[in-house]
Amino acid sequence: MDNEVPWNRQRLRSNNERMLLDHLRAVGPTSRAQMARDTGLSKPTVSHALAALEEHGLVRAAGKVAAERGRTALLYEPDPTAGYVLGIDIGRARLRAAVADLSGEILARTDVPNRERTATGVADAAVHAAEQALSGAGISAERVIHAAVGTPGVFDPEDGRVRFAVNLPGWGRSGLFARIHERLGEPDLSVHNDANLAALGEYDRGAGQGSRLFVYVLIGTGLGVGIVAQGELFTGAHGAAGEVGFLPVSFTAPDQNENAATDPHRRGELEEAVSADAVVRAARERGLSGRLTAKRVFDEARAGNPAAVGAVRQEGERIAHVVAAISAVLDPDMVVLGGGVGHGADLMLDPVREVLHKTTPLRPIIAASELGDDAVLLGALTTALRVARPQVFDRRSAEAK
């Protein structure tokens, strides 16, 4: 039994240190006396734990504040320079990367067009974007505690492949993320669906804050849904929760391809009907001509062009059916529209709400994304921070033993 006492004491000290560090992250700069009141720990225990955290480089002094009887109290805060995180957003049109410290402050970011035509080229360009962000922040890759990568499709950690990313040709090939991992210097790295990261970013920093069950609908070159329940992502048994693009719909003629349901390189029926290409097709069918993009269609709709207005309204009506299906299964309190097509949410909110009210008695709040194009990238940083903060504590504590 005597051999267990030191271990128990060490474990208790570690738990107290972790508790205080988590508390400081939640409330901000705080004095020792206030921490003792907030946590119920004794003042000597708080002092010893803070001394250890400061020695490990995890907390630092953050100024002074007037205390009782004319005294001043020293304030402490988590040291944001104890480590850094990297977020990468890989999309068909753009590649984005950002570096943040452990407080979540973005130190540098990169946003470049994705002009690559091969999967290997995209992987290498994503690494280059990340290297540019690290260089801009003046941070070496060795100081990155965790890197989170957002990508279309569903990543399978068993074989390292991404499935269902039909808008990035060749993106399902094995070895791509191993290549990114190696070229970045082999940091701790995780890969996530872009709609999931967008949902987490919007929940953490945007319109979804405070929502109990929040859904983010990402509408761009593809269609995806991210689900956040009680602050945590819901990804399903195989990581494919939210792949609503494969839902069958009756907006278009039935597909004659007998292998459609098993073809991993084919878009889903709903994705064909609702994504950016669908907006362009609807505008052409109504007589809009020239070089069309979804952005141009929305710009024309804002200018009052009847063909564009009709195309945008059709998109809103179809999105309403997507929201109705999601609401029937998940009962969210809020649904946010984002992605490239989501930039036109201001034009679609009325038809979405109108059709939704005719379709279902369920009434989630429908809102436009507040983060816009940054949702996936900010979600990647949020994910990386959730991993890195406990990791940096464990690493520094292990080094101190």
HELIX and SHEET records of a PDB file:
HELIX    1   1 GLU A    4  VAL A   27  1                                  24    
HELIX    2   2 ARG A   32  THR A   39  1                                   8    
HELIX    3   3 LYS A   43  GLU A   55  1                                  13    
HELIX    4   4 GLU A   68  GLY A   70  5                                   3    
HELIX    5   5 PRO A   80  ALA A   82  5                                   3    
HELIX    6   6 ALA A  119  ALA A  137  1                                  19    
HELIX    7   7 ALA A  141  ARG A  143  5                                   3    
HELIX    8   8 LEU A  176  ARG A  183  1                                   8    
HELIX    9   9 ASP A  194  ARG A  205  1                                  12    
HELIX   10  10 VAL A  244  PHE A  246  5                                   3    
HELIX   11  11 ALA A  260  THR A  262  5                                   3    
HELIX   12  12 GLU A  269  VAL A  274  1                                   6    
HELIX   13  13 ALA A  276  GLU A  285  1                                  10    
HELIX   14  14 ALA A  294  ARG A  302  1                                   9    
HELIX   15  15 PRO A  306  LEU A  330  1                                  25    
HELIX   16  16 VAL A  341  GLY A  344  5                                   4    
HELIX   17  17 ALA A  345  THR A  359  1                                  15    
HELIX   18  18 GLY A  372  ASP A  374  5                                   3    
HELIX   19  19 ALA A  375  ALA A  400  1                                  26    
SHEET    1   A 3 THR A  30  SER A  31  0                                        
SHEET    2   A 3 THR A  72  PRO A  78 -1                                        
SHEET    3   A 3 VAL A  59  ALA A  66 -1                                        
SHEET    1   B 5 ILE A 106  PRO A 113  0                                        
SHEET    2   B 5 ARG A  94  ASP A 101 -1                                        
SHEET    3   B 5 TYR A  84  ILE A  90 -1                                        
SHEET    4   B 5 VAL A 144  THR A 151  1                                        
SHEET    5   B 5 LEU A 189  ASN A 193  1                                        
SHEET    1   C 2 VAL A 154  ASP A 156  0                                        
SHEET    2   C 2 ARG A 161  ARG A 163 -1                                        
SHEET    1   D 5 GLU A 232  LEU A 233  0                                        
SHEET    2   D 5 LEU A 223  ALA A 229 -1                                        
SHEET    3   D 5 LEU A 213  ILE A 219 -1                                        
SHEET    4   D 5 MET A 334  GLY A 338  1                                        
SHEET    5   D 5 ILE A 365  ALA A 368  1                                        
END                                                                             
